[in-house]
Each structure stands twice: as C-alpha cells, then as structure tokens.
Amino acid sequence: QVQLVESGGGLVQPGSSLRLSCAASGSIFNIYAMGWYRQAPGKQRELVAIDISGGGTNYADSVKGRFTISRDNVKNTVYLQMNSLKPEDTAVYYCFADLGRNYWGQGTQVTVSS
C-alpha cells in the first residue's frame, strides 16, 4: 500500500508564492516519476509539472518560468515551488507517483485572489 500526503496549499494574492509538498510512504521500490496535476472548476485535469527519474523535468507552458518541481529521493517527496502566482493558477493540485502504476494524493486547494 502506498500513500501520498500533500501539504502547502492556501489562499494567496496575485504575485505571491507557495510551495507544495507531497510525501510518498508505504511499499515503495522504484519511483519512475513524480509530479503534479491540477484541476480548476469546470475544467479538465491538466499536467503541471513532472520529474522523471533519470529523465529530467517537464512543465506545462502556462507555468514555465514561474513553477519549479524538485524531488528528495531519500524522503520520497516531491515539491512544487510556485512563484508569481496568477488567478488562473487557482485549482486543486494533485500530486502523483508512478511506481509502475500511478498513485494519487488527496489534493490541495490553491486559490489566488485579491
């Protein structure tokens, strides 16, 4: 059994920063990738950023230059540093881990509003 626990969401003003964390625990042997999706009201879930083991990182065009994904392989934790936040970044953010099958966190709300 694998669990992903997220933290770090909240309500911030435009231009602010937030850091999301997601820690994986349980029966973990190999993590092929970890990353973040988000889903805004009325929209489909979209990939925000992914860290591929040995394969680098990829970002959605809408967040390039503002968001940075990083991973602590010892702690099995993935982070998403979000800078220069915009109202359109408002969404529920879900982390995932690819261990041969995908596991998902419970989601954390990020609201960017003045």
C-alpha positions as CSV (number, residue, x, y, z in Angstrom):
1,Q,0.0,0.0,0.0
2,V,1.3,3.4,-1.0
3,Q,0.1,6.8,0.4
4,L,0.7,10.3,-0.9
5,V,0.2,13.1,1.5
6,E,0.1,16.7,0.2
7,S,0.6,20.0,2.0
8,G,1.1,23.6,1.4
9,G,-2.0,24.9,-0.4
10,G,-3.8,28.1,0.6
11,L,-5.2,31.4,-0.3
12,V,-2.7,34.0,-1.6
13,Q,-2.7,37.2,-3.6
14,P,-1.6,37.5,-7.2
15,G,2.2,37.7,-7.4
16,S,2.7,35.7,-4.3
17,S,4.5,32.4,-3.9
18,L,3.5,29.0,-2.5
19,R,5.4,25.7,-2.0
20,L,3.5,22.4,-2.2
21,S,4.9,19.2,-0.8
22,C,3.9,15.6,-1.4
23,A,5.4,12.8,0.6
24,A,5.1,9.2,-0.5
25,S,5.1,6.3,2.0
26,G,4.5,2.6,2.1
27,S,5.7,-0.2,-0.1
28,I,7.9,1.8,-2.4
29,F,10.6,0.1,-4.5
30,N,11.1,2.2,-7.6
31,I,9.6,5.6,-8.4
32,Y,9.7,6.2,-12.1
33,A,8.3,9.7,-11.9
34,M,6.6,12.1,-9.6
35,G,4.7,15.2,-10.4
36,W,1.7,17.5,-10.1
37,Y,-1.6,17.9,-11.9
38,R,-4.3,20.5,-11.3
39,Q,-8.0,20.8,-11.9
40,A,-9.8,24.1,-11.9
41,P,-13.6,24.3,-11.6
42,G,-15.3,23.2,-14.8
43,K,-12.0,22.2,-16.5
44,Q,-10.2,19.0,-17.1
45,R,-7.3,17.9,-15.0
46,E,-4.0,19.1,-16.6
47,L,-0.4,18.2,-16.0
48,V,1.5,21.0,-14.3
49,A,5.0,19.5,-13.9
50,I,6.7,16.2,-13.8
51,D,10.0,14.9,-12.6
52,I,11.1,11.8,-14.4
53,S,13.7,9.6,-12.8
54,G,16.8,10.0,-14.9
55,G,14.8,11.9,-17.4
56,G,14.6,15.4,-16.3
57,T,11.6,17.6,-15.8
58,N,8.7,18.9,-17.9
59,Y,6.3,21.8,-17.4
60,A,3.0,23.0,-18.8
61,D,3.6,26.0,-21.0
62,S,1.4,28.1,-18.7
63,V,3.7,27.7,-15.7
64,K,7.2,27.6,-17.3
65,G,9.5,30.2,-15.7
66,R,7.2,30.5,-12.7
67,F,7.0,27.0,-11.2
68,T,9.8,24.7,-10.3
69,I,9.5,21.0,-9.5
70,S,12.1,19.2,-7.3
71,R,12.4,15.9,-5.6
72,D,14.1,14.5,-2.5
73,N,14.7,10.8,-3.3
74,V,15.7,10.0,0.2
75,K,12.4,11.3,1.6
76,N,10.3,10.2,-1.4
77,T,9.0,13.7,-1.5
78,V,8.2,16.0,-4.4
79,Y,7.9,19.7,-4.2
80,L,6.3,22.4,-6.4
81,Q,7.6,25.9,-5.9
82,M,5.1,28.3,-7.4
83,N,6.1,31.9,-7.9
84,S,4.4,34.9,-9.5
85,L,1.0,33.2,-8.9
86,K,-1.9,34.3,-11.1
87,P,-5.7,34.0,-10.6
88,E,-5.7,31.4,-13.4
89,D,-3.5,29.2,-11.2
90,T,-6.4,28.7,-8.9
91,A,-7.2,24.9,-8.8
92,V,-7.0,21.8,-6.7
93,Y,-3.4,20.5,-7.1
94,Y,-2.9,16.7,-7.0
95,C,0.4,15.0,-6.7
96,F,1.1,11.6,-8.3
97,A,3.8,9.0,-8.2
98,D,4.4,6.5,-10.9
99,L,5.6,3.3,-9.3
100,G,4.6,1.1,-12.2
101,R,1.1,2.2,-11.6
102,N,0.0,5.7,-10.6
103,Y,-0.8,6.7,-7.1
104,W,-2.5,10.0,-6.2
105,G,-2.6,12.4,-3.4
106,Q,-5.9,13.7,-2.0
107,G,-5.5,17.2,-3.5
108,T,-4.7,20.6,-2.0
109,Q,-6.6,23.8,-2.8
110,V,-4.6,26.7,-4.2
111,T,-6.6,29.9,-4.5
112,V,-5.0,33.1,-6.0
113,S,-7.2,36.1,-5.5
114,S,-7.0,39.7,-4.4
